[in-house]
Amino acid sequence: MTVHHDQQVTDRGQSPDTGPQRPPAHAPAPDAGEPKRPLPRRLWRGRPEDPRWARPAFLALLLATAVLYLYNLSASGYANSFYSAAVQAGSQSWKAFFFGSLDAANAITVDKPPAALWPMALSVRLFGLSSWAILVPEVLMAVGTVAVVYASVRRRFGPAAGLIAGAVLALTPVAALMFRFNNPDAMLALLMALACYFVIRALEDGRTKWLVWAGVAIGFAFLAKTLQAFLILPPLALVYGVCAPVSVQKRLGQLALATIALVVSGGWWVAIVELWPASSRPYIGGSQNNSFLELTFGYNGLGRLNGDETGSVGGGGGRGNGGGNWGETGWDRLFGSSIGGQISWLIPAALILLVAGLVATRKARRTSVTRGSFLVWGGALLTTMLVFSYMQGIFHEYYTVALAPYIAPLIGMGSVLLWEKRDKVWASLTLAAAMTATAAWGYVLLNRSSDYLPWLKWLVLVGGLTAALGLIFASRLGRGLALGAAGLGLVAALAGPAAYTLTTVNEGHTGSIVTAGPAVAGGRGGPGGGGFPRGDGFPGGGQNQQNGNGTGNGTGNAQGGQGNGFPGGGFPGGGFPGGGPNQQGQNTTPGGRIGEGGRTGGMGGGMGGGIGGLLNGASVGSEAKKLLTTDADQYTWAAAAIGAQNAASYQLSTGEPVMAIGGFNGTDPSPTLAQFKEYVADGKIHYFIASGAGGGMRGGSDGTSSQITSWVEANFKKVTAGSATFYDLTQKASN
C-alpha cells in the first residue's frame, strides 16, 4: 500500500495535516444471535488501513528481536555486579528496593535513582537470583522500544517505514549490548522513545492527555538516569509549542500541565528521600553530603558537562576540545575509534534524511504532523548528539544507546518518504546520497577492524554503491528492479551493524564499562575492551588492558597492562591488584564471570585473589565464601569492602549483605571512621575484605576509605581464605 502523507487518515479519522476531524461513528452492536468477528483475524490482520502482511511482519519483528537478544543471555552472568547487587538487595528488602541500596542492610545506595532496578528486583523476587532473572526484563524493554518506534512511525508513514525503523533499532550494536545488560540505559531509551511517541500523538489531535503522558514518561526516565532524561525536553516542548493544532493559549496550558506531570512523576521519590531522616535511610551513593539533590546537580548533573565531578574517577579535568580524562570532545566524537562502531553506522543517513524530510514538508501547514514527526525525532537526536559530543565529564561508549531510538525513526520515515517521491529528481538523488554515505561510512568503520570479516566491508561498499546507482534511476526502472535496488540498499546498510550485533550477542559482557562489536584499532573494543579513554588505563596513566577469557565454570584470567594506572602511580607490580600480571580465582556467579571469549571493560575482569577492581568485581573462591557465610546471620553485614564492585562480588556470591565503603568509587564519605568503629564495637560487621590497591579508590591518603583501611589493618587479626585476605573484626591483632 502506498501511503500519501497529505491524505492518509489516522486511527482517529484525522487527516495528517488538517487537524482534528470528527471520528467516524461506531457501528451498532450486532444482534445477540449474530456471530462476532473472530479475534484472531484482528490480531493477525491489524488495522483496516494496513495491508495483510503488516501485522504478521510486525509480530515477526518483535519475536525476532526477542530471540536475538535472549540468545546466549546468561553468558554475561551478573553483568554489572554493581547494579546486580542492588537488585539482589531489593529482592530481599523492600526498603532497599525503594532506595536502591547496594545491600539489604541499607548502608549506601547506588549512584542513580532506583527506577531501573525495580523491574529486575521484582523479577528476582519472583524467580530467584540468576542471570536470566536480572537480564530478561532488559530484553523485554528492547522489545517494547522496538514496538513503540514501529507504532510511532507506522501511524504517519505506513508499516514498511515502521518495520525499517524497528529493524534498524534492533540491529544497532550498542542497543544489542545495553538491552542485554543491567545498567539504567535500557529503561531510559524505552521511556525516551515513549515520550517522543506521546508528543507525536499530541500533535495529531491536540489532546492534553498525550502531552501529559509524555511528561510522565520523562519524569520516570529521570528516576532511571536523572538529568539525562531532560536532554530532549527543549526540542519536544518547542515543537509542540509551535506545531500543535490548538490555540496558543491552550498550548501553553498543556505544556504547563505536562510540566506538572513531569515534576510529580519524577519528584515524588526525590521528595520522600530528601524528607526522610538521614539517620534511618541509606547514604546516597555518589554524593558528598548525603543529598540526592547534590548528586543530581553535581556528580550526575553539571559535573558531567564541565568535568568537575567531586568523587569521580580521576576527579574530572575536562579540557574542552583538547580532550579531558574521558576522551576527546568535539563534533566528531561520536564517529571516533571508540564510539563509531557502537552507534554511528546510520547517523550520516539519518541527518541527510532529516533535512530531506523537512525540505519535502516545507510548504505544509504549521500543524503538519508529518513535519512534526521529523522535528520531534530529529530534535531529540541533534540535542543528544550535541551534549554527548561536547560533555567533558564521565562519558562511556554505551551512553550512545540513547541515540538509537531517534536514529531509527528518521531512517524509516525518510527512506519511505523519498521512495514515494522517487519520480522527482531531487528525491531520488537524495536517497542515493544517503545510501552512498551509509556505504562509505560502513566501509570506514569495518576497515578499523582489519581482521574482522574482511570481505564484509567490500560487500557493504560495492553493494551500497550499486544500490545508490539503482536508486537514482528507480523511477525509470521496472517495479522489480526498483524494489531490488531498494532491497540491496537495505541489506548493505544493515550488514555492518548486524554483524557487530551478532558478535555482541555471541559474547558475555561484564563490568562497568562495556562495548559492542569486535576490537577496533585505536578504540576500547575487543576482548576485555573498554578501559579508559584512548586506551589509557586510569586517567593520566599508562595502558591497562585485559583479556577476559573465562570459562563457563567461572575461571577468570586478567592480564595486567603496563605500569601506571592511577594518576602518578599504578598498581603494585605494574599490573592489576594482586601484584602480578596474571591472577586466577574461582567465581560462583551463574555461568561464570564471563563466558568463553567473554567481554569486559576496564579493570578487574576475573580478578583473582579475592581482590576486585574499581570497574569490575572480584573472583570469589569457595573458601572465602564459606568463611563469610559461617555465622553470617549473627551480623548485620557479613563483611565490608572498599568500593562497590568489590563488595558486590562477595554479596552476590554469598547472598549476605556486604557493606560497600565509599560507594562505587570508594570516595564517598560513608561510613565515617567514627561510624565504622561504632559498627564494629556493636558487632555488626564480621570481616573486612583486604582490597589491596584495586578495591576501589581509597579517596586519597586522608579519605574515609583510607582511614578505615589503616585502622583495620593496625588493630585486627588477618585471616586468609584461599588466595583472599580478610580481617576478622571480632578478633584484635596480637601485638
C-alpha positions in Angstrom: 0.0 0.0 0.0 1.3 3.4 -0.9 1.0 6.0 1.8 0.1 9.5 0.7 1.2 11.7 3.6 -1.2 14.5 2.7 -4.2 12.2 2.5 -3.6 9.3 4.9 -6.3 9.0 7.6 -5.2 8.2 11.1 -6.9 5.9 13.6 -9.0 8.7 14.9 -10.3 9.7 11.4 -8.0 12.6 11.2 -6.1 13.9 8.1 -2.4 14.3 9.0 -2.0 18.0 8.1 -5.5 19.4 8.6 -6.0 19.0 12.4 -8.7 17.1 14.2 -11.7 15.6 12.4 -14.8 14.1 13.8 -14.2 10.4 14.4 -16.4 8.0 12.5 -19.5 6.8 14.2 -19.2 3.4 15.8 -21.3 0.7 14.1 -24.2 -0.6 16.1 -23.6 -3.7 18.2 -24.5 -7.0 16.5 -27.6 -8.8 17.4 -27.3 -11.4 20.2 -27.6 -14.2 17.7 -25.2 -12.8 15.1 -21.7 -14.3 15.2 -19.0 -11.9 16.3 -15.9 -11.2 14.2 -13.2 -13.7 15.2 -10.5 -12.2 17.4 -7.5 -14.0 15.6 -8.3 -12.1 12.4 -8.0 -8.8 14.3 -4.7 -10.0 15.8 -3.2 -11.0 12.6 -4.9 -8.6 10.2 -4.1 -5.5 12.3 -5.7 -2.1 11.4 -8.1 -1.8 8.5 -5.8 0.6 6.6 -2.8 -1.7 6.7 -2.0 -4.4 4.1 -2.4 -8.0 5.2 1.3 -8.6 5.7 1.7 -5.7 8.1 0.6 -7.2 11.4 2.4 -10.6 10.8 5.5 -8.8 9.8 5.4 -6.6 12.9 4.8 -9.6 15.2 7.7 -11.4 13.5 9.9 -8.3 14.1 9.1 -8.4 17.8 9.7 -12.1 18.0 13.0 -11.9 16.1 14.2 -9.1 18.4 13.3 -11.2 21.5 15.0 -14.3 20.2 18.1 -12.4 19.1 18.5 -10.6 22.4 17.7 -13.7 24.5 20.4 -15.8 22.7 23.3 -16.5 24.9 22.0 -14.1 27.5 23.4 -15.9 30.6 27.0 -15.6 29.2 27.2 -12.2 30.9 26.5 -13.7 34.3 25.6 -10.9 36.6 26.7 -8.3 34.0 27.5 -5.2 36.0 27.7 -6.6 39.5 27.3 -3.1 41.0 23.7 -3.0 39.9 23.1 -6.7 40.3 24.0 -6.4 44.0 21.4 -3.7 44.3 18.9 -5.9 42.5 19.6 -8.7 44.9 19.3 -6.4 47.9 16.0 -5.1 46.6 14.7 -8.6 46.2 15.4 -9.2 49.9 14.4 -5.9 51.5 11.6 -3.6 50.4 13.5 -0.7 52.0 16.5 -1.5 49.8 14.1 -1.8 46.9 12.7 1.7 47.4 16.0 3.4 48.0 18.1 1.4 45.6 20.5 0.2 48.3 23.6 -1.8 47.5 22.9 -4.2 50.3 19.8 -5.5 52.2 21.1 -3.9 55.4 20.9 -0.5 53.7 24.4 1.0 54.2 24.6 3.0 50.9 22.7 3.4 47.6 23.8 3.2 44.0 24.7 6.5 42.5 21.5 6.7 40.5 17.8 6.7 41.3 16.3 3.2 41.6 13.6 3.0 38.9 15.8 1.0 36.5 16.4 -1.5 39.3 12.8 -2.1 40.2 11.8 -4.4 37.3 14.9 -6.5 37.8 14.4 -6.7 41.6 10.7 -7.8 41.1 11.9 -10.4 38.7 14.4 -11.8 41.1 11.7 -11.8 43.9 9.6 -14.0 41.6 12.1 -16.3 40.0 15.1 -16.2 42.3 18.6 -14.7 41.7 20.0 -15.7 38.4 21.5 -14.1 35.3 18.2 -14.6 33.4 16.0 -13.2 36.1 18.2 -10.0 36.1 18.6 -9.6 32.4 15.3 -10.8 30.8 13.5 -7.6 31.9 16.0 -5.6 29.9 15.3 -7.7 26.8 11.6 -7.1 27.3 12.4 -3.4 27.3 14.1 -3.8 23.9 11.0 -5.5 22.5 8.9 -2.6 24.0 11.2 0.1 22.5 11.0 -1.6 19.0 7.3 -1.7 19.3 7.0 1.9 20.3 9.2 3.1 17.4 7.3 1.0 15.0 3.9 2.2 16.2 5.0 5.9 16.0 6.4 5.6 12.5 3.6 3.4 11.1 0.9 5.9 12.1 2.2 8.5 9.7 4.4 6.7 7.2 3.0 3.2 6.9 4.0 -0.3 8.1 7.0 -0.5 5.7 8.6 2.5 7.3 7.8 1.2 10.8 9.4 -2.2 10.0 12.5 -0.5 8.7 12.8 1.7 11.8 12.2 -1.3 14.1 14.9 -3.4 12.4 17.4 -0.5 12.4 16.9 -0.1 16.2 17.1 -3.9 16.9 20.3 -4.2 14.8 22.1 -1.2 16.4 25.2 -2.7 18.1 25.1 -0.6 21.3 21.3 -1.4 21.6 22.1 -5.1 21.4 24.7 -4.5 24.2 22.6 -2.4 26.6 19.3 -4.1 26.2 21.0 -7.3 27.4 22.8 -5.5 30.3 21.6 -4.3 33.6 22.6 -0.6 33.5 19.8 2.1 33.6 20.2 2.9 29.9 17.7 0.3 28.6 14.9 1.8 30.6 16.0 5.3 29.7 15.9 4.5 26.0 12.4 3.0 26.3 11.0 5.9 28.2 12.6 8.5 25.8 11.0 6.7 22.9 7.7 6.7 24.6 7.9 10.4 25.3 8.5 11.1 21.6 5.6 8.9 20.7 3.3 10.6 23.0 4.3 14.1 21.7 3.6 13.0 18.2 0.2 11.7 19.2 -0.5 15.0 20.8 0.5 16.8 17.6 -2.2 14.8 15.8 -5.2 16.0 17.6 -4.0 18.4 20.3 -5.3 16.2 23.1 -3.9 17.1 26.5 -3.6 13.6 27.7 -0.9 12.7 25.3 1.3 15.6 26.3 0.7 14.7 30.0 1.8 11.1 29.3 4.9 12.5 27.7 5.7 14.4 30.9 5.1 11.2 32.9 7.5 9.2 30.7 10.2 11.8 31.1 9.6 12.0 34.8 10.1 8.3 35.3 13.1 8.5 33.0 14.6 11.0 35.5 14.2 8.3 38.1 16.2 6.0 35.9 19.1 8.2 35.0 18.5 11.7 36.4 19.2 14.7 34.2 19.9 12.8 31.0 16.2 12.4 30.7 15.8 16.1 30.3 18.1 16.4 27.2 15.2 16.1 24.8 12.8 18.4 26.7 13.7 21.6 24.8 13.0 20.2 21.3 9.9 18.4 22.3 8.4 21.5 24.1 9.4 23.8 21.2 7.9 21.5 18.5 4.6 21.2 20.3 4.5 24.8 21.2 4.9 25.8 17.5 3.1 22.9 15.7 0.2 21.8 17.9 -3.3 22.1 16.2 -4.8 24.2 19.1 -4.7 27.8 20.1 -1.6 29.4 21.6 -3.3 29.8 25.0 -4.2 26.1 25.1 -0.7 25.0 24.0 0.8 26.9 26.9 -1.7 25.5 29.3 -1.0 22.0 28.0 2.8 22.4 28.3 2.2 23.6 31.9 0.2 20.5 32.7 2.8 18.3 31.1 5.5 20.0 33.3 3.4 19.4 36.4 3.1 15.7 35.4 6.9 15.5 34.9 7.6 17.1 38.3 5.1 14.8 40.1 6.2 11.6 38.3 9.9 12.3 38.8 9.7 14.2 42.0 7.7 12.1 44.4 10.6 9.8 45.1 13.0 12.7 45.4 10.8 14.4 47.9 10.4 11.3 50.1 14.2 10.7 50.1 15.0 14.3 50.9 12.4 14.5 53.7 13.3 11.1 55.2 15.6 11.4 58.2 19.1 10.7 57.1 19.8 8.6 60.2 17.2 6.0 59.2 17.9 5.6 55.5 21.0 4.5 53.5 23.6 7.1 52.5 23.0 8.5 49.0 25.8 6.9 46.9 27.8 9.3 44.7 27.1 12.4 46.8 29.5 14.0 49.2 26.9 15.3 51.7 24.3 12.5 51.7 21.9 14.5 49.5 20.1 13.2 46.4 19.8 16.8 45.1 23.5 17.3 45.4 24.1 14.0 43.5 21.6 15.1 40.8 23.1 18.5 40.1 26.7 17.7 40.9 28.2 14.3 40.1 25.3 13.3 37.8 24.5 16.8 36.6 26.7 19.7 35.8 29.8 17.7 36.6 29.0 15.5 33.5 29.0 18.6 31.4 32.1 20.5 32.7 34.1 17.6 34.1 34.1 18.9 37.6 32.8 15.8 39.3 33.7 15.6 43.0 34.3 12.0 43.9 34.7 10.9 40.3 37.4 8.6 39.0 40.2 10.9 38.1 38.5 13.9 39.6 37.1 15.5 36.4 39.6 17.5 34.5 37.7 18.2 31.3 39.7 20.2 28.9 37.4 21.3 26.1 38.3 20.3 22.5 41.7 19.2 23.7 40.1 16.3 25.4 39.7 15.5 29.1 40.0 12.4 31.1 37.2 10.8 29.2 38.3 11.3 25.6 38.4 14.0 23.0 35.4 16.2 22.7 34.2 17.8 19.5 31.7 17.4 16.7 33.3 14.2 15.5 33.4 12.5 18.9 30.6 10.0 18.1 32.5 9.0 14.9 35.8 8.2 16.6 37.5 4.9 17.0 35.9 4.0 20.3 32.4 5.1 19.6 31.9 5.0 15.9 31.1 1.3 15.6 28.7 1.4 18.6 26.1 3.8 17.1 27.3 5.9 14.1 26.6 3.5 11.2 23.4 5.3 10.1 23.9 8.7 11.6 25.0 10.3 8.3 22.0 8.9 6.5 19.7 9.9 9.4 20.9 13.5 9.1 20.5 13.6 5.3 17.0 12.1 5.6 16.1 14.6 8.3 17.0 17.5 6.1 15.2 15.9 3.2 12.0 15.3 5.3 12.0 19.0 6.3 12.5 20.1 2.7 9.7 17.9 1.5 7.3 19.3 4.0 8.5 23.0 3.8 5.2 24.1 2.2 3.0 22.1 4.6 0.8 23.9 7.1 2.1 24.7 10.6 0.2 21.8 12.1 1.7 19.2 9.7 2.2 16.0 11.7 4.5 14.6 9.0 6.9 17.5 9.5 6.3 17.4 13.3 7.4 13.8 13.4 10.7 14.7 11.7 11.2 17.6 14.1 10.5 15.5 17.2 12.8 12.7 16.4 15.4 14.9 14.7 15.4 17.4 17.5 15.9 14.7 20.1 18.8 13.3 18.0 20.5 16.6 17.5 20.2 17.7 21.1 21.5 14.5 22.5 24.3 14.3 20.0 25.4 17.9 20.8 25.6 17.1 24.5 27.4 13.8 24.1 29.9 15.4 21.7 31.0 18.2 24.0 30.4 16.9 27.6 33.7 16.9 29.4 32.8 14.7 32.4 32.4 10.9 32.6 31.4 9.5 29.2 31.3 5.9 28.1 30.6 4.4 24.7 27.4 2.7 25.9 25.8 6.0 26.7 25.1 6.3 23.0 22.3 3.8 23.2 20.1 6.8 23.9 20.6 7.9 20.3 19.3 4.6 18.8 15.5 5.3 19.3 16.0 8.6 17.5 18.1 7.4 14.5 15.8 4.5 13.7 12.6 6.5 13.0 14.5 9.0 10.8 15.8 6.2 8.7 12.3 4.6 8.4 10.4 7.8 7.8 12.9 9.5 5.5 13.6 6.5 3.3 9.9 5.7 2.7 9.1 9.4 2.1 11.8 9.8 -0.5 10.9 6.4 -2.1 7.4 7.6 -2.7 8.7 10.7 -4.3 11.4 8.9 -6.3 9.9 10.2 -9.6 11.3 13.6 -8.6 15.0 14.1 -9.3 15.8 15.7 -6.0 14.3 12.9 -4.0 16.0 10.1 -5.9 19.3 11.9 -5.7 18.9 12.5 -2.0 18.0 8.9 -1.4 21.1 7.8 -3.4 23.2 10.2 -1.4 22.0 8.8 1.9 22.8 5.3 0.6 26.3 6.4 -0.6 27.1 8.0 2.7 26.0 4.8 4.6 28.1 2.6 2.3 31.2 4.7 2.5 31.0 5.2 6.3 30.2 1.5 6.8 33.4 0.7 4.9 35.4 3.0 7.1 34.0 1.5 10.3 34.6 -2.1 9.2 38.1 -1.2 8.0 39.0 -0.2 11.6 38.9 -3.9 12.4 41.1 -5.3 9.7 40.8 -8.9 10.9 37.1 -8.8 11.4 35.2 -10.3 8.4 37.5 -8.6 5.9 35.1 -9.4 3.0 32.2 -7.6 4.6 33.5 -4.1 4.1 33.6 -4.7 0.3 30.1 -6.2 0.3 28.9 -3.0 2.1 30.8 -0.6 -0.2 30.1 -2.3 -3.5 26.5 -3.3 -2.6 25.7 0.1 -1.3 27.1 2.0 -4.2 25.3 -0.3 -6.7 22.1 0.2 -4.8 22.7 4.0 -4.8 23.1 3.9 -8.6 19.9 2.0 -8.9 18.0 4.4 -6.7 19.0 7.3 -8.9 17.1 5.7 -11.8 14.4 3.9 -9.6 11.6 5.8 -11.3 12.7 4.6 -14.7 13.3 1.0 -13.8 10.6 -1.6 -13.7 9.0 -2.3 -10.4 11.0 -5.4 -9.8 14.4 -3.8 -10.5 13.5 -0.7 -8.4 12.5 -2.9 -5.4 15.7 -4.9 -5.9 17.8 -1.8 -5.7 15.9 -0.7 -2.5 16.3 -4.2 -1.0 20.0 -4.3 -1.9 20.5 -0.9 -0.3 18.7 -2.0 2.9 20.9 -5.1 3.1 24.1 -3.1 2.5 23.1 -0.5 5.1 22.3 -3.1 7.8 25.1 -5.6 7.1 27.8 -3.9 9.1 25.7 -3.1 12.3 24.1 -6.6 12.0 27.5 -8.2 12.1 28.5 -6.2 15.1 25.3 -7.1 16.8 25.7 -10.8 16.2 29.3 -10.6 17.6 27.9 -8.7 20.6 25.2 -11.2 21.4 27.6 -14.1 21.0 29.8 -12.8 23.8 29.4 -12.2 27.5 29.9 -8.7 28.9 30.7 -7.8 32.5 31.9 -4.9 34.5 31.2 -1.2 34.5 32.5 -0.3 31.0 31.4 -2.5 28.1 31.5 -2.1 24.4 29.7 -3.8 21.5 31.3 -5.5 18.5 34.9 -6.6 17.8 38.2 -5.0 18.7 38.8 -1.7 16.9 42.2 0.0 16.1 42.6 2.9 18.4 39.5 2.1 20.3 38.4 0.4 23.5 36.8 -2.7 22.0 37.8 -6.3 21.7 38.0 -9.0 24.3 38.5 -7.2 27.6 37.8 -4.0 25.7 36.6 -0.9 27.4 39.0 0.6 29.8 39.6 4.3 30.0 39.8 6.8 27.1 42.3 6.3 24.4 43.4 3.0 26.0 45.0 4.8 28.9 44.1 2.7 32.0 43.1 5.3 34.5 43.3 9.0 33.7 46.9 10.2 33.5 48.3 6.7 33.5 49.7 4.2 31.0 47.8 1.4 29.4 45.8 -1.1 31.3 44.1 -3.7 29.1 42.8 -7.1 29.9 41.8 -10.3 28.2 38.7 -11.7 29.8 39.0 -15.3 28.7 36.7 -17.1 31.1 35.1 -20.5 31.2 31.6 -21.3 32.0 32.7 -22.6 35.3 33.9 -19.1 36.2 37.7 -19.3 36.0 39.0 -15.8 35.4 42.1 -14.6 33.7 43.0 -10.9 33.8 46.2 -9.7 32.2 47.7 -6.5 33.6 48.8 -3.8 31.4 51.8 -1.6 31.6 52.6 0.3 34.7 50.8 3.4 35.6 47.1 3.0 36.3 46.1 5.7 38.7 47.5 9.2 38.2 51.1 9.3 39.1 51.2 5.7 40.2 49.7 2.4 39.2 49.2 -0.9 40.7 51.9 -2.7 42.6 53.8 -4.8 40.2 52.7 -2.8 37.2 49.6 -4.8 36.7 46.2 -5.3 38.4 45.6 -5.9 42.1 47.3 -8.9 43.4 50.8 -7.9 42.4 51.3 -9.9 39.2 50.2 -9.7 35.6 48.1 -12.8 35.8 45.8 -13.8 38.6 43.2 -16.5 38.7 40.4 -17.2 41.0 37.1 -19.0 41.1 33.8 -17.3 40.7 30.5 -18.6 41.8 28.2 -16.4 39.6 25.9 -18.3 37.3 27.6 -19.3 34.1 30.9 -17.9 35.2 32.2 -14.4 35.3 32.2 -14.3 31.6 31.7 -17.0 29.0 34.3 -18.3 26.6 35.6 -15.3 24.7 33.8 -13.1 27.1 34.0 -9.3 27.1 34.5 -6.9 29.9 35.6 -3.4 30.1 38.0 -1.5 32.3 39.8 -3.2 35.2 39.2 -6.3 37.1 37.6 -8.9 34.7 38.2 -12.1 36.6 40.4 -10.6 39.2 42.0 -13.2 41.4 42.9 -13.4 45.0 39.6 -12.1 46.1 40.5 -8.6 45.1 38.1 -6.7 43.0 38.8 -3.6 40.9 37.2 -0.2 40.6 35.3 -1.2 37.4 34.7 -4.9 37.9 34.3 -7.3 40.8 36.3 -9.9 42.5 36.6 -13.6 41.9 35.2 -15.3 45.0 36.6 -18.7 45.9 34.8 -21.5 47.8 37.0 -21.0 50.9 36.2 -17.3 51.0 32.5 -18.0 50.5 32.5 -20.5 53.3 34.3 -18.1 55.6 31.8 -15.3 55.1 28.7 -17.4 55.3 29.7 -19.0 58.6 27.6 -17.4 61.3 26.6 -14.6 58.9 23.1 -14.4 60.4 24.6 -13.1 63.6 25.8 -9.9 61.9 24.1 -7.1 60.0 26.9 -7.2 57.4 28.9 -10.3 56.8 31.8 -8.2 55.6 32.8 -4.7 54.5 34.9 -3.8 51.5 36.3 -0.7 49.8 34.4 0.1 46.7 31.0 -1.2 45.5 32.2 -3.6 42.8 34.4 -5.4 45.3 31.6 -5.6 47.8 29.1 -6.6 45.2 31.0 -9.7 44.1 31.1 -11.1 47.7 27.4 -10.2 48.3 26.3 -11.9 45.1 28.3 -15.0 45.8 27.3 -15.4 49.4 23.8 -13.9 49.4 24.7 -12.0 52.6 24.9 -8.2 52.9 28.3 -6.7 52.3 28.9 -3.0 53.1 30.4 -1.0 50.3 32.7 1.5 52.0 32.9 4.7 50.0 30.3 3.6 47.4 31.1 2.9 43.8 34.4 4.8 43.6 35.4 4.2 47.3 35.4 8.1 47.6 32.1 8.8 49.2 32.5 9.8 52.9 30.3 6.9 54.1 30.7 5.5 56.6 33.0 7.8 58.5 35.8 6.3 60.6 33.8 7.0 63.8 30.7 5.3 62.3 32.6 2.3 61.2 34.2 2.0 64.7 30.8 2.1 66.2 29.5 -0.6 63.8 32.5 -2.8 64.8 32.0 -2.2 68.5 28.3 -3.1 68.2 29.3 -6.4 66.5 27.5 -5.5 63.2 30.3 -6.3 60.8 32.2 -9.6 60.8 35.0 -9.2 58.3 36.9 -6.5 56.4 37.9 -7.6 52.9 41.5 -6.6 52.2 41.4 -4.7 48.9 45.0 -4.0 48.1 45.4 -1.2 45.6 42.5 -2.1 43.5 39.4 -2.4 45.6 38.1 1.0 44.7 39.9 4.3 45.2 40.7 5.0 48.8 39.7 8.6 48.5 43.3 9.9 49.0 45.6 9.4 52.0 43.2 11.4 54.2 40.0 9.9 52.8 37.5 8.0 54.8 38.2 4.7 53.0 41.9 5.1 53.6 41.4 5.9 57.2 39.2 2.8 57.8 41.7 0.6 56.0 44.6 1.8 58.1 42.6 1.4 61.3 41.5 -2.1 60.5 45.0 -3.3 59.4 46.5 -1.9 62.6 44.0 -3.4 65.0 42.5 -6.7 63.8 43.6 -10.2 63.0 44.4 -11.1 59.4 42.7 -14.2 58.1 43.4 -16.0 54.8 40.8 -18.0 52.8 42.3 -19.4 49.7 44.2 -16.6 48.0 42.0 -13.9 49.6 42.8 -11.9 52.7 40.4 -10.7 55.3 40.5 -9.1 58.7 38.3 -10.6 61.4 36.7 -7.6 63.1 35.8 -9.7 66.2 39.4 -10.5 67.0 42.1 -8.0 67.9 45.5 -8.3 66.3 48.2 -9.8 68.6 51.0 -7.3 69.3 
